[in-house]
Amino acid sequence: MRINRVKQLWREGRPAVGGWLSIPHCLPAEVMAHTGLDWLCIDMQHGCIDYADTVPMLTAISTTGVTPFVRVPWNEPAMIMKVLDAGAYGVIVPMVSNRAEAERAVAACRYPPAGMRSNGPNRVLLYAGADYQKHANAQIACVVMIETPEGIAKLDEIVSTPGVDAAYIGPTDLALALGLPPVMDNDDPQHVATVNRILDACNRHGIVAGIHTSSSKFTQRYLDQGFRMVMLGADRIAMANFMKAEVARLTGWKPLAPAAAGGY
């Protein structure tokens, strides 16, 4: 079986830097896969992406050595199993709030006797190899998101759940859970303290801490802190930010005013 390069980095105590895909097409996925990142996550929760989009995006990522992850819409075993069968080498499961929910996510990622995953790999056999079922339990990454009030309160029981490989922070949902505005790269002291608490809990229980960012400044901060799964940037945001910056550099020309909502 093809090894999971991200899990290999984690086993070596090294970080993995990734990117985020929210545009439902294989070309942006392929372009992002050729930028030098360690992993890419196809976002089925908040991106405009469904399963029919996900399969060709996974195929596009396969043109490189980048490790493919999928953030599933919810902690629902059928979808977790389906994206793994299609070739995802890890799933990121949103809003996991207690040990039972963490166990549910793990069970969907693992074949019996370690879990309840149904046997039926399809495209993943082309990506991973014919011996996939024999090694999948060790190679597939189960990543749970800590981003709800209950999840913060029950942090230790979540990150100590057997089979959880990493806990991933969604900064804006974490901010909402703390009663703060949904800011991504967040310097609020309460937010910083909670992020540090999650990192400490992951370290105590021997799993990887991960976090979402929108800038190299915060990516570097979290890498220096010891986070080993850090998201540097997203396709849609990178495209928009680059073009806005380029437009702002032009002189002697006035940009077209944005259309009103619902207008043409």
Secondary structure, DSSP 4 states (H G I P E B T S, - for coil): ----HHHHHHHTT--EEEEEE-SSSHHHHHHHHTSS-SEEEEESSSSS--HHHHHHHHHHHTTSSPEEEEE-SSS-HHHHHHHHHHT-SEEEES---SHHHHHHHHHHHS-TTT--PPS---HHHHHH-TTHHHHHHHHSEEEEEE-SHHHHHTHHHHHTSTT--EEEE-HHHHHHHTTS---SS---HHHHHHHHHHHHHHHHHT-EEEEE-SSHHHHHHHHHHT-SEEEEEEHHHHHHHHHHHHHHH--S--PPPPPPTT--
